[in-house]
Amino acid sequence: MRAHFDALPPAVALIIAALLVTGAALTFIGALGLLRLPTFYERMHAPTLGTSGGTAGIVIASMLLFSVMQGRLAVHEILIGTFVTVTTPVTLMLLGRAALYRDRSEGRVGPSEADEPEK
């Protein structure tokens, strides 16, 4: 296994490392947003953006690594990135709608108050 990575050009290894660190950092920032933001509605956005951006960086790094190591274009990772990119915003929308429905049915939020930010 080590012989495979020895054949990897240093410039490509640096690009892959930078993409991995960037993707991991975006995902970590999204996780921090989940912990730090005060309300449920604000907490929904940070992990979604972190997951989409982080996935893009990691998927591109994986495609680059396997394309260089196998000597052919590796695009099967695009399927993973597509599923994550499509399902994450849909999940965000469904969670937001369910929370808004719950808050309205319990009388916590009126129709006009749901669109205004908290003070």
Buried (B, 14 or more C-beta within 10 A) or exposed (E): EEEEEEEEEEEBBEBBEEBBEBBBBBBEBBBEBBEEBEEEBBBBBBBBBBBBBBBBBBBBBBBBBBBBBEEEEBEEBEEEBEEBBEEBEEBBEEBBEEBBEEBBEEEEBEEEEBEEEEE
